[in-house]
Amino acid sequence: MASSLPKTMKGVWIEKTGGTEVLQYKTDIPVPEPKEGEVLVKNEFIGINYIDTYYRSGVYPLPHTPYILGREGSGTIAALGTNTPSTLPIGARVAYMGQFAYAEYTAVSSTYTVPIPDSIDSKTAAAALLQALTALTLIRDAYPVQKGDWILVTAAAGGVGLWLVQLLKAVGARIIATASTPEKRELARQNGAEVLLEYYDDDKDKFVAEVLEITGGEGVAAVFDSVGKSTFDSSLAVVKRKGTMVSFGNASGPVTGFALGRLSAKNVKLLRPTLFNYIATADELAAYAKELWSIIEKDKLNVRVHDVYPLEDVVRATNDIESRKTTGKLLLQPL
Ligand code: NDP
Protein backbone atom coordinates (compact mmCIF):
# COMPACT_ATOMS: atom_id res chain seq x y z
CA MET A 1 0.00 0.00 0.00
CA ALA A 2 1.17 3.56 -0.69
CA SER A 3 3.46 4.75 2.14
CA SER A 4 1.81 8.20 2.21
CA LEU A 5 -1.38 6.72 3.59
CA PRO A 6 -2.16 7.13 7.28
CA LYS A 7 -2.37 4.05 9.48
CA THR A 8 -5.67 5.03 11.10
CA MET A 9 -8.77 6.94 10.07
CA LYS A 10 -12.06 8.41 11.20
CA GLY A 11 -15.16 6.30 10.70
CA VAL A 12 -18.45 5.12 12.14
CA TRP A 13 -18.95 1.57 13.29
CA ILE A 14 -21.38 -0.45 15.32
CA GLU A 15 -20.56 -3.25 17.74
CA LYS A 16 -24.19 -4.37 18.07
CA THR A 17 -27.53 -3.60 16.47
CA GLY A 18 -29.99 -1.15 18.01
CA GLY A 19 -31.10 2.48 17.88
CA THR A 20 -28.87 5.37 16.86
CA GLU A 21 -27.06 5.08 20.22
CA VAL A 22 -25.07 2.15 18.77
CA LEU A 23 -23.45 4.41 16.13
CA GLN A 24 -19.88 5.04 17.28
CA TYR A 25 -17.77 7.77 15.69
CA LYS A 26 -14.15 6.63 15.99
CA THR A 27 -10.87 8.33 15.11
CA ASP A 28 -8.57 5.32 15.29
CA ILE A 29 -9.96 2.73 12.88
CA PRO A 30 -7.20 0.99 10.90
CA VAL A 31 -7.09 2.12 7.26
CA PRO A 32 -8.06 -1.00 5.25
CA GLU A 33 -5.64 -2.72 2.86
CA PRO A 34 -7.22 -3.28 -0.58
CA LYS A 35 -7.26 -7.00 -1.39
CA GLU A 36 -7.17 -8.69 -4.78
CA GLY A 37 -9.57 -6.93 -7.16
CA GLU A 38 -10.17 -4.05 -4.73
CA VAL A 39 -9.35 -0.35 -4.85
CA LEU A 40 -8.94 1.87 -1.80
CA VAL A 41 -11.03 5.03 -2.13
CA LYS A 42 -10.37 8.20 -0.13
CA ASN A 43 -13.97 9.25 0.39
CA GLU A 44 -15.01 12.78 -0.42
CA PHE A 45 -18.77 12.19 -0.06
CA ILE A 46 -20.56 9.22 1.50
CA GLY A 47 -24.14 8.41 0.54
CA ILE A 48 -26.68 7.62 3.24
CA ASN A 49 -29.24 5.04 2.17
CA TYR A 50 -32.23 3.74 4.06
CA ILE A 51 -30.66 0.28 3.94
CA ASP A 52 -28.00 1.56 6.38
CA THR A 53 -30.74 1.78 9.00
CA TYR A 54 -31.76 -1.85 8.39
CA TYR A 55 -28.21 -3.06 9.16
CA ARG A 56 -27.97 -0.82 12.22
CA SER A 57 -31.36 -1.79 13.64
CA GLY A 58 -31.08 -5.50 12.90
CA VAL A 59 -33.71 -5.78 10.12
CA TYR A 60 -30.84 -7.23 8.04
CA PRO A 61 -28.18 -9.39 9.76
CA LEU A 62 -24.69 -7.94 10.25
CA PRO A 63 -21.94 -9.96 8.52
CA HIS A 64 -19.63 -9.36 11.51
CA THR A 65 -18.88 -6.89 14.28
CA PRO A 66 -17.58 -4.29 14.61
CA TYR A 67 -19.19 -3.26 11.34
CA ILE A 68 -18.67 -0.04 9.42
CA LEU A 69 -21.99 1.01 7.88
CA GLY A 70 -22.46 2.65 4.48
CA ARG A 71 -22.99 1.33 0.97
CA GLU A 72 -21.74 4.06 -1.38
CA GLY A 73 -19.39 6.94 -1.78
CA SER A 74 -17.30 9.03 -4.12
CA GLY A 75 -13.71 10.18 -3.95
CA THR A 76 -10.32 9.34 -5.39
CA ILE A 77 -8.45 6.08 -5.62
CA ALA A 78 -5.64 6.13 -3.05
CA ALA A 79 -4.25 2.59 -3.44
CA LEU A 80 -4.75 -0.56 -5.49
CA GLY A 81 -4.99 -4.22 -4.61
CA THR A 82 -3.71 -6.78 -7.09
CA ASN A 83 -5.49 -7.49 -10.39
CA THR A 84 -7.46 -4.28 -10.70
CA PRO A 85 -8.44 -2.90 -14.13
CA SER A 86 -6.29 -0.22 -15.79
CA THR A 87 -9.43 1.93 -16.08
CA LEU A 88 -9.17 2.57 -12.33
CA PRO A 89 -5.69 4.06 -11.69
CA ILE A 90 -4.50 5.76 -8.50
CA GLY A 91 -5.85 9.32 -8.46
CA ALA A 92 -8.95 8.51 -10.54
CA ARG A 93 -12.16 10.16 -9.40
CA VAL A 94 -14.68 7.39 -8.79
CA ALA A 95 -18.03 6.50 -7.29
CA TYR A 96 -18.68 3.07 -5.83
CA MET A 97 -21.19 0.82 -4.16
CA GLY A 98 -20.09 -1.73 -1.59
CA GLN A 99 -19.69 -1.87 2.16
CA PHE A 100 -17.88 0.12 4.87
CA ALA A 101 -18.42 3.58 3.35
CA TYR A 102 -18.91 5.55 6.60
CA ALA A 103 -15.17 6.21 6.88
CA GLU A 104 -12.32 8.27 5.45
CA TYR A 105 -11.11 5.32 3.37
CA THR A 106 -13.02 2.37 1.93
CA ALA A 107 -11.65 -0.74 0.23
CA VAL A 108 -14.18 -1.74 -2.40
CA SER A 109 -14.42 -4.24 -5.23
CA SER A 110 -13.34 -2.74 -8.56
CA THR A 111 -16.42 -4.46 -10.05
CA TYR A 112 -18.64 -1.95 -8.24
CA THR A 113 -16.46 1.11 -8.82
CA VAL A 114 -17.00 3.46 -11.77
CA PRO A 115 -15.04 6.47 -12.98
CA ILE A 116 -16.90 9.79 -12.69
CA PRO A 117 -16.95 11.83 -15.91
CA ASP A 118 -15.25 15.26 -15.74
CA SER A 119 -18.60 16.98 -16.25
CA ILE A 120 -20.06 15.56 -13.03
CA ASP A 121 -18.87 16.63 -9.59
CA SER A 122 -18.18 14.13 -6.82
CA LYS A 123 -21.07 15.36 -4.69
CA THR A 124 -23.59 14.78 -7.49
CA ALA A 125 -22.09 11.35 -8.20
CA ALA A 126 -22.42 10.20 -4.59
CA ALA A 127 -25.91 11.70 -4.37
CA ALA A 128 -27.05 9.84 -7.46
CA LEU A 129 -25.37 6.50 -7.86
CA LEU A 130 -27.20 3.97 -5.69
CA GLN A 131 -30.63 5.57 -5.55
CA ALA A 132 -30.76 6.58 -9.22
CA LEU A 133 -29.54 3.18 -10.40
CA THR A 134 -32.17 1.57 -8.19
CA ALA A 135 -34.85 3.64 -9.92
CA LEU A 136 -33.39 3.04 -13.38
CA THR A 137 -33.14 -0.73 -12.95
CA LEU A 138 -36.64 -0.91 -11.46
CA ILE A 139 -38.30 0.85 -14.41
CA ARG A 140 -36.23 -1.13 -16.95
CA ASP A 141 -35.73 -4.59 -15.49
CA ALA A 142 -38.33 -5.11 -12.74
CA TYR A 143 -41.15 -3.75 -14.88
CA PRO A 144 -40.27 -2.24 -18.27
CA VAL A 145 -42.45 0.84 -18.05
CA GLN A 146 -44.27 1.92 -21.21
CA LYS A 147 -45.40 5.37 -22.25
CA GLY A 148 -48.91 6.01 -20.93
CA ASP A 149 -48.72 3.40 -18.13
CA TRP A 150 -50.26 4.41 -14.82
CA ILE A 151 -47.63 3.76 -12.13
CA LEU A 152 -47.89 4.09 -8.33
CA VAL A 153 -44.76 5.28 -6.51
CA THR A 154 -44.60 5.33 -2.69
CA ALA A 155 -42.38 7.65 -0.62
CA ALA A 156 -42.10 9.73 -3.78
CA ALA A 157 -40.17 12.62 -2.23
CA GLY A 158 -37.45 10.39 -0.79
CA GLY A 159 -34.10 9.58 -2.37
CA VAL A 160 -35.20 6.75 -4.67
CA GLY A 161 -38.70 8.23 -4.93
CA LEU A 162 -37.60 11.48 -6.56
CA TRP A 163 -35.52 9.55 -9.07
CA LEU A 164 -38.46 7.29 -9.85
CA VAL A 165 -40.86 10.13 -10.56
CA GLN A 166 -38.36 11.97 -12.74
CA LEU A 167 -37.34 8.89 -14.74
CA LEU A 168 -40.95 7.71 -15.10
CA LYS A 169 -41.97 11.14 -16.33
CA ALA A 170 -39.19 11.01 -18.91
CA VAL A 171 -40.56 7.68 -20.19
CA GLY A 172 -44.03 9.22 -20.50
CA ALA A 173 -45.67 7.25 -17.68
CA ARG A 174 -48.53 8.73 -15.65
CA ILE A 175 -47.54 8.82 -12.01
CA ILE A 176 -49.64 8.49 -8.88
CA ALA A 177 -47.36 9.34 -5.97
CA THR A 178 -47.71 9.00 -2.22
CA ALA A 179 -45.81 10.89 0.47
CA SER A 180 -46.59 11.73 4.09
CA THR A 181 -46.80 15.54 4.05
CA PRO A 182 -48.23 18.20 1.72
CA GLU A 183 -44.73 19.63 1.25
CA LYS A 184 -43.36 16.27 0.17
CA ARG A 185 -46.31 15.72 -2.18
CA GLU A 186 -45.73 19.13 -3.73
CA LEU A 187 -42.07 18.25 -4.31
CA ALA A 188 -43.12 15.00 -6.00
CA ARG A 189 -45.51 16.98 -8.19
CA GLN A 190 -42.79 19.43 -9.19
CA ASN A 191 -40.62 16.49 -10.19
CA GLY A 192 -43.17 14.81 -12.43
CA ALA A 193 -45.98 13.15 -10.45
CA GLU A 194 -49.45 13.79 -11.87
CA VAL A 195 -51.65 12.70 -8.95
CA LEU A 196 -50.61 13.09 -5.32
CA LEU A 197 -52.13 11.06 -2.53
CA GLU A 198 -51.60 10.64 1.17
CA TYR A 199 -51.25 7.09 2.49
CA TYR A 200 -54.66 7.02 4.24
CA ASP A 201 -53.16 4.72 6.87
CA ASP A 202 -56.46 4.81 8.79
CA ASP A 203 -58.63 4.18 5.74
CA LYS A 204 -56.90 2.04 3.14
CA ASP A 205 -60.23 1.38 1.38
CA LYS A 206 -60.34 5.07 0.56
CA PHE A 207 -56.83 4.92 -0.88
CA VAL A 208 -57.72 1.93 -3.05
CA ALA A 209 -60.97 3.56 -4.22
CA GLU A 210 -59.14 6.75 -5.21
CA VAL A 211 -56.52 4.94 -7.26
CA LEU A 212 -59.13 2.83 -8.99
CA GLU A 213 -61.17 5.91 -9.83
CA ILE A 214 -58.13 7.73 -11.22
CA THR A 215 -57.29 4.76 -13.43
CA GLY A 216 -60.82 4.29 -14.76
CA GLY A 217 -61.47 1.31 -12.50
CA GLU A 218 -58.61 -0.70 -13.97
CA GLY A 219 -55.75 -0.17 -11.54
CA VAL A 220 -52.10 0.65 -12.21
CA ALA A 221 -49.75 -1.23 -14.54
CA ALA A 222 -47.14 -1.40 -11.78
CA VAL A 223 -46.46 -0.31 -8.23
CA PHE A 224 -42.98 0.55 -7.02
CA ASP A 225 -43.46 0.16 -3.26
CA SER A 226 -40.57 0.91 -0.90
CA VAL A 227 -42.60 1.36 2.27
CA GLY A 228 -43.28 -2.35 2.79
CA LYS A 229 -45.40 -3.56 5.67
CA SER A 230 -47.84 -0.64 6.01
CA THR A 231 -48.58 -0.22 2.27
CA PHE A 232 -48.13 -3.69 0.78
CA ASP A 233 -51.79 -4.73 0.89
CA SER A 234 -53.18 -1.49 -0.50
CA SER A 235 -50.50 -1.43 -3.20
CA LEU A 236 -51.35 -4.96 -4.27
CA ALA A 237 -55.04 -4.04 -4.27
CA VAL A 238 -54.52 -1.31 -6.89
CA VAL A 239 -52.44 -3.33 -9.38
CA LYS A 240 -54.42 -4.09 -12.49
CA ARG A 241 -55.05 -7.56 -13.87
CA LYS A 242 -51.74 -8.99 -15.17
CA GLY A 243 -49.96 -5.98 -13.64
CA THR A 244 -46.71 -5.95 -11.64
CA MET A 245 -46.18 -5.40 -7.94
CA VAL A 246 -42.59 -4.44 -7.15
CA SER A 247 -41.89 -4.43 -3.42
CA PHE A 248 -38.35 -3.10 -3.05
CA GLY A 249 -38.05 -1.73 0.48
CA ASN A 250 -39.04 -2.03 4.14
CA ALA A 251 -39.18 1.54 5.46
CA SER A 252 -42.20 0.68 7.64
CA GLY A 253 -41.06 -2.91 8.29
CA PRO A 254 -40.62 -6.05 6.18
CA VAL A 255 -43.49 -7.82 4.44
CA THR A 256 -43.80 -11.34 5.83
CA GLY A 257 -46.17 -14.29 5.56
CA PHE A 258 -47.44 -13.62 2.05
CA ALA A 259 -49.81 -16.31 0.76
CA LEU A 260 -48.85 -16.97 -2.86
CA GLY A 261 -52.41 -17.83 -3.80
CA ARG A 262 -53.35 -14.15 -3.48
CA LEU A 263 -51.65 -13.46 -6.79
CA SER A 264 -54.16 -15.59 -8.70
CA ALA A 265 -56.95 -13.08 -8.08
CA LYS A 266 -55.50 -10.87 -10.88
CA ASN A 267 -52.53 -12.90 -12.22
CA VAL A 268 -50.23 -10.28 -10.75
CA LYS A 269 -46.44 -10.57 -11.10
CA LEU A 270 -44.75 -9.98 -7.74
CA LEU A 271 -41.06 -9.05 -7.40
CA ARG A 272 -38.82 -8.34 -4.42
CA PRO A 273 -35.68 -7.13 -6.24
CA THR A 274 -32.38 -5.67 -5.06
CA LEU A 275 -30.22 -3.35 -7.11
CA PHE A 276 -27.16 -5.57 -6.75
CA ASN A 277 -28.72 -8.40 -8.72
CA TYR A 278 -29.32 -6.06 -11.66
CA ILE A 279 -25.71 -4.83 -11.72
CA ALA A 280 -23.91 -7.99 -10.63
CA THR A 281 -21.18 -7.77 -13.29
CA ALA A 282 -18.81 -4.91 -14.11
CA ASP A 283 -20.34 -4.76 -17.61
CA GLU A 284 -23.89 -4.42 -16.26
CA LEU A 285 -22.83 -1.68 -13.86
CA ALA A 286 -20.79 0.12 -16.54
CA ALA A 287 -23.77 0.15 -18.92
CA TYR A 288 -26.21 1.45 -16.33
CA ALA A 289 -23.70 4.00 -14.96
CA LYS A 290 -22.99 5.29 -18.48
CA GLU A 291 -26.69 5.83 -18.98
CA LEU A 292 -27.05 7.51 -15.59
CA TRP A 293 -24.22 9.98 -16.22
CA SER A 294 -25.70 10.76 -19.61
CA ILE A 295 -29.17 11.34 -18.11
CA ILE A 296 -27.71 13.72 -15.52
CA GLU A 297 -25.68 15.59 -18.15
CA LYS A 298 -28.29 15.84 -20.89
CA ASP A 299 -31.66 15.76 -19.18
CA LYS A 300 -30.63 18.11 -16.37
CA LEU A 301 -32.49 16.07 -13.78
CA ASN A 302 -32.89 17.43 -10.30
CA VAL A 303 -30.26 15.69 -8.15
CA ARG A 304 -31.73 16.88 -4.90
CA VAL A 305 -29.42 16.85 -1.88
CA HIS A 306 -31.30 17.26 1.38
CA ASP A 307 -28.14 18.04 3.33
CA VAL A 308 -24.44 17.27 3.68
CA TYR A 309 -23.55 16.30 7.27
CA PRO A 310 -20.06 16.02 8.74
CA LEU A 311 -19.34 12.30 9.31
CA GLU A 312 -19.16 13.09 13.01
CA ASP A 313 -22.89 14.08 12.88
CA VAL A 314 -24.00 10.65 11.71
CA VAL A 315 -26.52 10.32 14.56
CA ARG A 316 -28.27 13.55 13.56
CA ALA A 317 -28.34 12.50 9.91
CA THR A 318 -29.72 9.07 10.77
CA ASN A 319 -32.37 10.53 13.07
CA ASP A 320 -33.39 12.88 10.27
CA ILE A 321 -33.93 10.14 7.66
CA GLU A 322 -35.67 7.81 10.11
CA SER A 323 -38.04 10.51 11.34
CA ARG A 324 -39.22 11.10 7.75
CA LYS A 325 -37.97 14.70 7.79
CA THR A 326 -35.87 14.45 4.65
CA THR A 327 -36.37 14.75 0.92
CA GLY A 328 -33.84 13.63 -1.67
CA LYS A 329 -30.35 12.50 -0.72
CA LEU A 330 -28.42 12.74 2.54
CA LEU A 331 -24.63 12.81 2.31
CA LEU A 332 -21.88 12.50 4.90
CA GLN A 333 -18.52 14.16 4.54
CA PRO A 334 -15.37 13.07 6.36
CA LEU A 335 -13.80 16.32 7.60
P1 NDP B 1 -35.86 7.68 1.56
O1 NDP B 1 -35.14 8.96 1.34
O2 NDP B 1 -36.96 7.35 0.63
O3 NDP B 1 -36.39 7.65 3.05
C1 NDP B 1 -37.34 6.71 3.45
C2 NDP B 1 -38.77 7.24 3.27
O4 NDP B 1 -39.66 6.18 3.55
C3 NDP B 1 -39.15 8.35 4.25
O5 NDP B 1 -38.76 9.63 3.83
C4 NDP B 1 -40.65 8.21 4.29
O6 NDP B 1 -41.26 9.02 3.28
C5 NDP B 1 -40.91 6.75 3.91
N1 NDP B 1 -41.50 5.98 5.01
C6 NDP B 1 -42.69 5.35 4.96
N2 NDP B 1 -42.95 4.76 6.11
C7 NDP B 1 -41.91 5.02 6.93
C8 NDP B 1 -41.64 4.69 8.28
N3 NDP B 1 -42.50 3.94 9.01
N4 NDP B 1 -40.49 5.15 8.82
C9 NDP B 1 -39.64 5.88 8.10
N5 NDP B 1 -39.84 6.22 6.80
C10 NDP B 1 -40.99 5.80 6.23
O7 NDP B 1 -34.79 6.48 1.56
P2 NDP B 1 -34.02 5.81 0.32
O8 NDP B 1 -34.28 6.58 -0.90
O9 NDP B 1 -32.64 5.53 0.74
O10 NDP B 1 -34.74 4.41 0.21
C11 NDP B 1 -36.11 4.34 -0.13
C12 NDP B 1 -36.55 2.90 -0.02
O11 NDP B 1 -36.01 2.17 -1.09
C13 NDP B 1 -36.16 2.19 1.27
O12 NDP B 1 -37.20 1.35 1.67
C14 NDP B 1 -34.97 1.38 0.82
O13 NDP B 1 -34.78 0.25 1.59
C15 NDP B 1 -35.38 1.02 -0.60
N6 NDP B 1 -34.25 0.70 -1.46
C16 NDP B 1 -34.19 -0.54 -2.01
C17 NDP B 1 -33.18 -0.89 -2.84
C18 NDP B 1 -33.16 -2.23 -3.43
O14 NDP B 1 -32.17 -2.59 -4.08
N7 NDP B 1 -34.18 -3.04 -3.25
C19 NDP B 1 -32.08 0.04 -3.14
C20 NDP B 1 -32.25 1.35 -2.56
C21 NDP B 1 -33.31 1.65 -1.74
P3 NDP B 1 -42.76 9.54 3.58
O15 NDP B 1 -42.67 10.29 4.87
O16 NDP B 1 -43.14 10.36 2.43
O17 NDP B 1 -43.58 8.29 3.70
Residues whose N, C-alpha, C, O or C-beta is under 5 A from the ligand:
A	BS01	NDP	I48 N49 Y50 I51 T134 A155 G158 G159 V160 G161 T178 A179 S180 K184 S226 V227 F248 G249 N250 A251 S252 P273 T274 L275 F276 I321 E322 R324 T326 G328
